[in-house]
Amino acid sequence: RAMAERVLVIGSGGREHALAWKLAQSPHVKHVFVAPGNAGTADNGKISNSAVPVSDHAAVAQFCRDQDVRLVVVGPEVPLAAGIVDDLTAAGIKCFGPTAKAAQLESSKSFTKAFLDRHEIPTARWKSFTDPKAACAFINSATFPALVVKASGLAAGKGVIVSSSKEEACRAVTEIMQDKSFGTAGETVVVEELLEGEEISCLCFSDGVTIAPMPPAQDHKRLMDGDEGPNTGGMGAYSPAPQISKDLLQKIRETVLQKTVDGMRKEGVPYVGVLYAGLMLTKDGPKVLEFNCRFGDPECQVILPLLRSDLYEVMQAVLNRRLASSMPAWREDSAAVTVVMASQGYPGTYPKGLEITGLAKAKQLGLEVFHAGTALKDGRVVTSGGRVLTVTAIKEDLPAALQAANLGVAAIHFQGAIFRRDIGHRAIAFLRQSRGLTYKNSGVDIEAGNTLVQKIKPFAAATSRSGCNAELGGFAGLFDLKAAGYRDPILVSGTDGVGTKLKIAQECQKHDTIGQDLVAMCVNDILAQGAEPLFFLDYFACGKLDVDVAQGVIAGIADACRKAGCALLGGETAEMPGMYPPGEYDLAGFAVGAVERGQMLPQLDRITEGDVVIGVASSGVHSNGFSLVRKIVEKSSLDFSSRVGVSGDQTLGELLLTPTKLYSKTLLPVLRSGHVKAYAHITGGGLLENIPRVLPQSLGVVLDALTWKIPEIFCWLHKEGNLSEEEMARTFNCGVGAVLVVQKEMAQEVLRDIQGHETAWIIGKVVPLQKGSDSVKVLNLHRALQANRSLCVQSHIQGKIQTGKMRVAVLISGTGTNLEALINSTKKDTSYAQIVLVISNKPGVEGLRKAERAGIPTRV
């Protein structure tokens, strides 16, 4: 919808100025009227004031029709309680806010208390009364301090008296019910338990089903610094409130906000608009003090500047009951403080008409000044209310925001202005307390780390072997070479990671095999020196420790250590918030082995022309080349959840996660028999770069790819990625995970020994190297990859595609770009559709050719 629209905001305070300011930032909004508004909303860019009488709902509806206003946003509570939303909606005008019935959560304290009890939402213990004597009797006999007395109706945010004694509470009842200090709002009183703790405001958008919480705020009700003096409508606020941890916020969302919206829906009164919960953080958890059915003032002025999303779009999503699919985004790394400047004498009587200066100066300081009790008089801005202005600053943290807001307040002048200098003082004290920052609330959970160590101890203990005791928890691991049977050993060590194969494990949420990849990558490397792996150490790093995931990974590492015959001697779990996003982890490993001095490999001086190359089968891609694999999958019609294989019993992700083979147990006896001259582990760099590492400079090898079986996954990668032979042989093992060089006469015997445990083949021979030619030649690789194509992953998918798919015909007229998208989506095996016919109402169009190329029959 390119049409920009007109919006009407109802109200005259700082909250309404902030709403108009934020709505005017939307490209969808052409103009914002504010009724009645104030000096800040008078002819200010897209914003202007309107004199429409807001209590006359028919007049408001007529104004909206005359001015083509498409959305009305209600700021204060009185029009909501009076049913403005019901009346405007009935007149066909979209209005943001709850119906009168839903607004009872604010307009009737007794309705709200009964509602909270019905839905088991935590609140202070209470009783409501219409007779002052009964109320006093209850105050004197209650088993809890029943010292809070509230007028049940709307009393402009001031109808609550907190008493320090039973006598005082009884006096409050008399004042409200007999002296009628709050008028008709006090015909019913609610007497409540006095709760101890921090008071906090949690607001959310609600479309009747879904809630979208806002950052929590704290308002300061007392007039003077240090929370002294009389109660007011609010002297300032800040957001977010650091006293509320992410966990506590989640608890409030679930047990208060969502429960309230669910409860209203179940009672047939869906709650649409902004729901504001005033909460006390008691030692027994958060409890509801009160609800407001709209943005708070001054909370609105401190929360809206933190909204990254378009407020108009958010409000439309609420009204269209589509909030779940367009949740608002908030500025994560900022804090906001707003300071109220009030008239001298407030909250009692105060003068009006005093000139205000310095507004432009505050604006130059980069602050937002929201007007409340202001008016224009002969082109000058003058005071006209108790709370005159709110000055809002947004900075990287609370202390900086408070300092900036105070500078803004100092720049603005009107006679007798009163304001607080300590807004947010409780939060700042909380942040400064040494206990305020623990390792845990910086994102590192020592407890989780300890739990993990306890859980993995038995896995490690099971890997114990002669020479060591695999008992985790010390500072370092020990190994006794003599006890392991070595006389004159050389130590051999290797370290490696698993590379971006981890990304696939994380995407598929399959963490149990990746540990074997880690161990195999290290252990298979040290075999190249003829070394037996003795012990292993792992390093597991993550953004946030998920004990179950880490346990799965480390159980896999321990299991692989057992299979490889080495002890898991120790490791490090590093939790590093900010280094890794949640859900991601990284792995590295370190293996140490030993070999007697005389038995080291490779024996370069023994290798000669005519020696035979034996290839030992890999289990698939192992752990190399995965950045390329991921690119190919991304471009292909498959994803990691696609079913592959002859029977379709495996996903592509599972196939790619097949763990790297561990060669130490099976190949070590052969390597130590004296018949093997060299062993190469085919890892990063593929066949081309790993074999030369164990050959003398003057010799190379020629391999014939038709002599071994290439797993299907390589054929698929080759075809889908359109890779050259060179690229295949330089990146992947192509089915050969390790290579042995043996004397021709011994080749059959060695091959038989290996074949007792592993699939292996004679795949080539050692040849003299001409100057400048490649030390590894792979013959027939392209043919071998093609020959295996019949087994290729893709063909099984084609074969399986027909079963259980809905047969669909597509009607086109023209180039068929939609058709192309449909064909591509139905190719994915997650699609339930199969296009069996394309029908065009025009002959010779490009769409028909697209269908024919895809092998789909066409009709005109």
N, C-alpha and C positions, 0 to 999 in steps of 0.2 A: 504494500500500500504506500505509494509515493506521496499521497495527499497528506499534508501536515494538518493537524487538527487543533481545535480550540478547546481549552480546558478551563473549568471553574474550580477554584479552591475556596472553601468556605471557612471563614475565621479571620482574626485580626492580629494574632500574636506572632512571636518569634518562630513558633512551630510552622505557621502557615507561610511565613516568609521563606523558611527553609524548604518547604514543600514546593512552593512556586519556583524558587531558585533552581532546585534539582530538576523539576519537570521541564523548565525552560531550556535546560541543556540538551533535551532530546530532539533529534532531527525530525521526529514524528510530530512535534508540537509546534504549531504556528504562533499561538498566543495563549497566555495564561491570565485569566481574570481572577482577582481576589476580592471577595465580598465579606466584610467591608474593607479589609486590608488596613495598611498603615503607611507611613511615609516611605518605608523601604520598598513597598510594592507599588508605589505610585509612579507610573511612566518610567519603568526601569527596564530598558531593552524590550524583551518580549512580554514584560509583565505590566499590567495596569489594574487599577482598582475599579470596583463596580458598586453602585449604591443599591443594588437589588436587595429588598428586605428578606434576609435569610430565614426568618421564622415563618414567612408566608410561602409555603412549599409550592403552591400553585403559581405564584409570581416567579419563583426560581425556575420552574418548569417552562414558563412562558419566555423568560429571559434566555434560557438555553435554546428554545426553538428560534427565537428572533436572531440570536447571535451565532447560530449553528454550533453550539457547544456540544461535544460528543462525550465528554467525561466530566463528572463532578467528583471532587475529592473533598471529604469532610474532615476538617481538622479537629474541632472541639467535641466534647461529649454530649452537650445539651441537645443540639439538633439530631444526633444519632438516637438518643433516648426518645426524642419527639417523633421519630419515625420518618426522617427525611429520606432515608434510603428506600423505604417501602413506597413512599409517595412518588419519588422521582422514577423508580423502576416501573411503577404502574403507569406512569406517563410516557414510558418508552425511552427513558434517558438513563444511560449507564452511570451508576453511582458507586464509588469505592467506599466501602464501610459496611458494618454489620446492620442487620434489620433491628427494629426496636426490640423485638423479642430476644434476639441474640445479645443486644446491648445491655440486657438485664444483668449480665456478668459485672457490669460497672454500676448500673443505675439502681440495683437492689442488693445491698450487702447481705440481706437475709436469704434471698434467692441463691446467691453465690455460695454462701456457707453450706446451705443444704445440698447444692449441686456437688460441691467438693466432697462432702461426706458420701453422697450416693455413689460417686465414682472412685472413692478411695484415693483421692488426691491429697497429699499431706498438707495440713493447715493447723492453725492454733485451735485449741478446744474452745467452745463458744456456746452461747445461747442467745436467742433474740427475745425482746420484750416489748409490749405496748403499755405496760403498767410500771411506773417508776418504783413502786414499793417492792414488787416482785424482783425487779432488776437489782435493787440494793440488797435484798435478802440473799440473792445468788452471789453477789460480790463478797458478802461477809461469810458465806458458808462453803464456797468452792474449794476443792482440794488442790487447786493450782492458783498462782497469782492472777486473779481475774481483774486486771487493772487497766485494760484497754477498752475505752468506751467509744463507739462509733455511731454517728447518725447513719441510718440505713440508706437514705436517699442521696442524691447528688448534692454535694456541698462545696463545689469548686476546689476540690483537693484539700479542703481544710477541716472536714468534719470528723477528725479523729483526735481524741484526747488521751494521752498516755499519762497515767497517774503514778505517783510514787508510793501511795498508801491506799488502804481500803476506803478511808474517810474521803480522800480526794476523789476516788472513783465514784463514790456515791454523790458527791457534790456535782460531778460532771453529768451524771444521769439527771439530776434535778435541773441543772442549767439547760440541758438539751430538751428535756421533755416538758418541764413546767414553764421555764422562762423562754422557751422556744428560740434559743440563740442561733439555731440553724433553720428556723422556719419549719415548713412542712417536711423537710428532709429528716427531721428528728422525731416524727410521730412513732417510728419504730426505732429502738436502739439495739445494737448488737454488743454484748459484753464478751470480751475475749481474753484468753490467757496472754500474758506478756511474754514474748519470745526473746531469747538472748542471741546475739550474733551480729553478723554484718548484713546490711540491707542491700539488695541488688535488684536491678531491673533487667528482665530478659524479655525481649520483644521478638515477635516473628510475624511473617506474612502467613496468611492461611487462605486457601481457596475452598475450605469446607472439608477437605480430605487430607491434603498434603500441607505440611508446615515448612517454612524456610526461615530458620532462626537468624536473627541479626546478632552482631557482636554484643556481648553483655555490657551494660552501662551501670554507673552508680551516680545517683542524684544527691545533692546536698540540700536538705530541707531547712536547716537552721540558718538564721540571718547572718550570724557573725563567725569569724575565724574560730577554729577549734570546736566547731559545732555547738556554739553558745547562742543564746538569744531565742526569740520566738520562732515557731514554725512558719514557713512561707510556702508558696507554690513551687519553690526550687530556686536556689541561688547559683547553680552551676552543676555541671556533670562532666564525666569523662568516660571514654570507651576505647579499647576493651578493658574490662576489669581483670587485672592479673590474678586476683584472689581465686578466680574460677579456673580450675584446670580443665584441660580438654575432657577428661573423664567426667568431671562434675557437670560440665556443660551438657555432655551427652545424657547424663542422668536426668538433668532438668528437662531436656528436650523430650525424653521418653516419659518420665513420670509426671510431668506437669503440662507442658505445652501440647504434646501429641494426645495425651489422655483427655485434656479439656476439649480439644477439637473433635476427637472421637466421641466423647460423651455428648457434646451438643448435637452431633450428627445423629447419634442413636436416639436422642430425644426428639428428633424431627425438626431441630432448629439449626441448620448448618451455619457455621460461623465463618463469614467471609470478610476479610479486611486485615487490619493489624490487631494482633492480640498482645497485650502488654501484661506480663506477670510481675508484680512486685513481690520479691521473695526475701525471706530471712534465712541466712545460712546458719542453721543451728547445729549443735554437736550431734543431733540425730538426723542430720541431712537437711536439704532445702525444704522450706514450708511456705505455702502461699499466704501472703498478707492481704493482697487485694489484686483485682484485675482492672485494667483500663482497656477500653474498646477502641483505642486509637493511639497514635504516636504520643509519647509524653512530651511535655515542655518543661525543661530544656533538653530532654534526651534526644528529641528529633534533630536538634541543631548539632548534636555531637555524633549521631549515628549516620545520618544521610551523607555527610561528606566522606564517610568511609565506604560508601556503596560504589563499586566499580561499574555495575550494570546501569542500564537506562531505566530510571524509575517508572517512566510511562509504560515501557515494555513489561516490567514486573507487574504493574497494576493491571494491565490488560491480561496477562497470564493468570492472575488471581481471578479476575472477573469471568474469564473464559474457562475456568476450572482446569487450567493447563499448567499449573505451577510445577508439577513434577518434572515436566520436560524442559522447563526453562528456569532453573534455580538461579537466584541472583548471586553474583560474585562480589566478594568484599576485599578491600585492601588489607593484605595479611600483615604487612611489615610496618604499620603506622599506628600512632595513637592520636586521639583527638581529645581536646579539653575545651569546654565552653564555660565562660564566666558571665554571670548576669550582672548588669549595672541597673540598680533600682533607685527609685525616688526616695528622698529623705522623708522619714516617717513611715514608710512601708514596713510591715504589712498593715499598719493603721492608716490614718488619713495623711495625705501628702499633697503638695502643691502641683499644679499643672502649668503648661505653657512656658517652661524654661528652655532657653535656646541650647542646642547641642552642637558643639564644635569638635573638629579633629577627626571626623569620619573618614575623610580622604586620606589622612595620614595613616590611619589604621589599615586602610586598604593597601597603601603603598608597602606596608610591612608584610604583605602577603597573607592577611587574615580575612576571614569572612565575618562581616558584622550583620547579624540578623536583627531587624527592628521588631519591637513588640509594642510597648506603649509610646508610640511616636505619632506626630501629625505634622502636616505642612501648614505654615502660617506665613503669608507674604513671602513665599519662596524660601523660608528658613525651616529647618527641622527642629521641632520643639517636643518636650515631654508631654505625654497625655495619659500615662498609666503608672501603676506601681512598679512593675518590672518594665524597664524602658528598652534595654538592648541586650543582646547576647553576643559576646565576642568569641569566635571559634578559631582555634589553631590546630593544624595537623602537622605532626613532626614524627621523627623515627621512634621516639619513646615518650613516656608520660612526663618526666621531668622537663624535657625540652619543650613539649607542647604547653605545659603550664607556664614556663618562663615566657614563651612567645605570646600567649594569651594575656598575661599580665602586662607585657610591654604595650599591647594593643589597648588595654583598658587605660593605661597611663596616658595614652595619646588622645583619649576622648574626654571631653569636659562638659558637664552641666552642673549647675549649682546644687551642692549638697549630695552629690552622687554617692551611693553606698554599694559596696561590692566586697567579695571575699578574695583574699590573696592565696588561699590554701586549698583550692579545689583539687581533689585527687590526693589529698595529704595521706589518707589511710592507705591508698594503693602504693604511694611512694614509700611510705614507712614499711609496707609489706615487702616491697622489692628490696629495700635496704637491709632488712633483717637478714642476718647471716643465714638463718635457716631458709630464707626466701629462696635462695638458689641452691638446690641440691644437685648432685650428679644426675639424679633421676629426672628432675624437671628440666634439665638441659637436654634430656632425651636418652640418657644412658641408664639402663636398669640393671644394677648390680645383682638384684634378687634373681632376675630372669637368668643372668649369667650363672649364678650359683645353682639354680634349678637344673640348668642344662648340664653342668659338670656332674651333678648327682646322677642325672639320667644316662649319661654316656659312659660313666665309670665301668659298668659291667661289660659294655662293648669292648672297651680298651683292654680290660683284664683278660678277655677271651683271646687276645692276640699275643699274649705272653709267650716267650720262647727262651731257650737256653741263652744265657748272657745278660738277661734283663728281667726286670719286674715291671710290667706295664700297669702301673698304678698312677692314675692322674691326680693332679692337685698340688704337686710340689712345684718348686721354682724351675727345676730343670730335670731332664731325664738322664739316666745313667745306663751305660752299656759296657759289659765286661767281655772284651774280645777273646781273652784266654778261655773263659768259660764256654765261649761259643766254638772252641776247638781250633782257633787260629794260632800258627806258630810265628810266621814272619809276614804279617799282612800289610797290604797297602789299602788305605781307606779310599773309597770311591763315592762321590756324592753327586746328586742331581736335584735340580729344582724345576718346577713347572707349574702351570695353571691349567685351566680347562678352556680358556678363551671364551668366545661368544656362544659356544654350545650352552653355556649357563643361561643365556637369554631364552633359549628354547625351553630349557627345563623350567624356568620361571614362568614362561607363558603357558606351558602345559601343566604347570603345578605338579610336576613329577620330579621329586627330589631324591629318589632312593638309589638311582644308578650313577649319578654324577660323581659320587665319591670314588667309584671304581675307575672312572676316567682319570681322576686326579692321581690315584695311586699308580695306575698303569703307565701314565705319561712319564712319571719319575723313575719307576722301577725298570721299565723296558729300556730306558736310556742307559742306566748303569750296567745293564747286561752287556752293552757294547765293549766294556772293559773286562768282561768275564766275571763280574762281581756278583756275589750273592747279596740280595738286599737284607739288611739286619734290622734297621728300624726306620720309622717314618714319623714326620711331624707335619701337622696341618695348620693352615691359617685360614680362618673363616671371618670375613668382614661383611658388615651389613649396616643399613641405615637404622633399622629398628629390629631388635632381636625377636624373632618369632621362634619360640622354643621348639615347637613341633617341626617346623621346617628344618631348623638347624640340627635337631635330633635325627631327622631322616637322612640328611646329608652325611652326618658324622657316623651314623650306623653303617651307611654304605662304605665310608672310608675304612672303618674297622673291619668290615666283612672282607673287603678287598685285601687289606693287610694280611688277614688270616690266609686267604687264598694264595697270596704271594709269599707267605712264609716270613713276613717281617712284623715286628712289634709296632703297634701304635704307641709311641713313647711319650707323646705330648702334643700340645697344640695351643693355638691362641684364638680366642673368640673376641673380635674387636667390634664394638658397637659404635658407629660413627655417624650420628645424625648430621645431616647437611652434606656429607660426602656421597651418600647413596640415597636414592629415593626409597620410600617404604616399599617392601616387597622384593627389593633387589639385594643380591649378595654377591660376593666375589670369593674365589677360592684359590689358594696356592698351597703347594706341598713341597716337601723336602725329604729325599730318601738318602740314607747312608748305607753303603754296602762294603764288603771287603773281598779281596782276592789275594791268594798267596803270591809272593813276589814273582815266582817263576811261571805263573799260569795266565799272565795278563793277555788280553786281546786288544786290538787286532795284531796278528803276527805278520806285519807288513813284508818282512824279508822272505817269508815262505810262499807268499802269493805269486803265482806265475800264470802265464798265458795258458789257456786250456782248462784252468780250474772251472768248476761248475758252480752255478748260482742256484741255490734252493730258495724258493719263496714260501713263506708260511702265511696261511690265509688270515686276512683281517676279518673283523666282524661287521665291517661297514666303514663309515666315514671316520671312525675313531674320534679324535678330538682336534682335527686340523681342517682349516679351510672353511670354518663355519660362517665367517663374515660374508663369503661368497655364496655359501649355501642359503643364507637368510635372504640375500638379494634375489637369488633365483626363485625362491619360494614366493617372495613378495610379488614378483612379476608374473608368476604362473597362475593358472586358474585354480590351484589348490591352496589350502591353508593347513596349518598344523593339525587341525581336527579332521581333515579329509581321510576317509577310509581307503587303505591301499592293500596290496598283496592279493594273492590268488583268491583267498577266501574273504578278503576284506575285513579280517579280524584285527587289523592293526591300523592305527592312525599314522599319518606321515610324521607327526611329532614323535610318536613312540619309535618308529623306524629309525629316525635320525638320532634318537637318544640311546640307541643300542650301545651298551658301554664298550669302551676300548678293551681289547683282549689283554690279559695278563700273561706274559710269556715266561716269567721267571721259573715257576715250578716245573713247567713242561720242557723248557729248553736248556735249563742250567746243566742237567746231567750230560746232555749232548755237547754243550759248549765246553764242558770240563773233560770230555773224553780224549782230547788231544787231536781229534780228527778235523776240528773246525778251525779255519785260519782267521775268519773275521765274521762279525755279526753286525748288521746295521738295523736300527729301528727306523721304520718309515714314518716320519712325523712331519712337522711343518717343512714344506719344500718338496714334499712328495718323493717319487722315485728318483727324479733327476738330481736332487741336491743332497740326499742322504747317503746314497751308495758310495759316491766318491769320498766321503769322509773316512771310509775304512779301507781305501785302496792306495797303493803306491802311486806317485805322480805319473809314472809311465804307462799305467794300465787303466783300461776302462772295461765296461761290460756291455754286451748286447743281449737284450731280453726280447722274447717273443710273446706278445700279449695273448696269442691264441693257445698258449700252453697252460694258462690258469683260468679259473672261473671268476669273472668280474661280477660282483653283486649288482642286482638291478638298479639300486639307488644311484650308482655311478652313471648308468646309461641314461637314467631320467635326468640327472643333473647336466650331463653332456648335451642332451637334446634340448631341454628346456632353456638352458643357459646359453645355448649355441656356442659352446666352448671349443677351442682348438685342441688338437691332441697334446700340443705343447703345454697348454694351460692345465689340462687334465693331469698330465704326468708331473707337472711342477707343483700342483696344489694338493692333489689327493694321493692316497695310497693305492687307489684303483683295485683294491682287493688283496693287496700284499702288505701285511702289517710288519713283517720282518724278513730280512734277507740274510742267508748264510753263504759264505764262500768255502767250498771244500774241494779237496783233490778229486780229480775225475774218478780214480779207481775206488775211492771210498764213498762216492756219491750215493749209490743205491743203498748201502748199509745205513748211512746217516739218515737218508730219506725214510727208510723203514722205521728207524728209531723214533723219528719225529712223528710219523704217521700213526704211531701207537697212541698219540695224544692230540695231535692237531692235523688239520687238513694241510697238505703241503705238496709242492710240485717242483720238478726241475724246470726252471724258467729261462735259463740263459747261460752264457759263459763269459769268462774273462778274456779280453782281447788286448793286443798292444794298441797304444794310443798314438795316432798321427798328430803332429803338432797342429794346434788350432782346431781340432775336431772335438765334438762333445764326448765327455767321459761316460755318459749313459745314453744308449740308443734303445728306444722301445719300438720294435717293429709291430706292424699290424694292429696298433691300438685302436685306430678308427674302425677297422673291420670287426675287431673283437667287441667293441662297444655296440656296433650295429647288429652283429650276430646275436647278441644278447637281448636285442630290442624286443624280440617276441615275448620275453619274460618281463618286459619293462613295466614298471609301476603303472604308467599311463594306460597301457592296454587293458589291465585288469579293471581299471576304472571304467573305460569305455564299455567293457563287457557287463559291468554291474549296473550301469546307469539306468537300464530300462526298468528294473524291478521297483514296483511301488511308486512310480512317478506319475503325476497327473499329466495327461496328454493335452497340450494346449495349442490352439491356432492363434496366429497374430494377424490382425488387419492393419495394413500400412497404406500410406500414400506419399511417396517421395523418397528422400535420401535414406531413411531408415536408421537415423542415429539412435532413436529409441529402441528400434529392433536390435541394433548392435548391442546396446546395454543389456537388453533382455537375454540375448543369446549368451553373452558373457556370464550373466548371473546364473543362467540355468546350467552352464557348464560346470559350475562349482558343485561338488557332490553334496553340499549342504542344501541345495535347492530341491524342492519337491516337484518341480515342473520340468517337462520336456517339450520343446517346441517341435511339433510334427508337421505343421503346415503354415505357410505364409501366404496371405491373400492380399493382393493389391488392387485398388480401383483404377490404377493407371498402368499401362504397359511400359516396359523399357526403363523403369526407374532404378536408381542405384540400389535401393533396398532389396529388390528382387535378386540382384547380383550378389549382395551380401549373404542372402539366404542360401543361394546356390553354392557359394564358396563354403558355407558351413554345412553343406550336404542336406539342407532341408527342402523338401518338395514345395513348389510354388504354384499358385493359380492366379490368373488375372480375371 
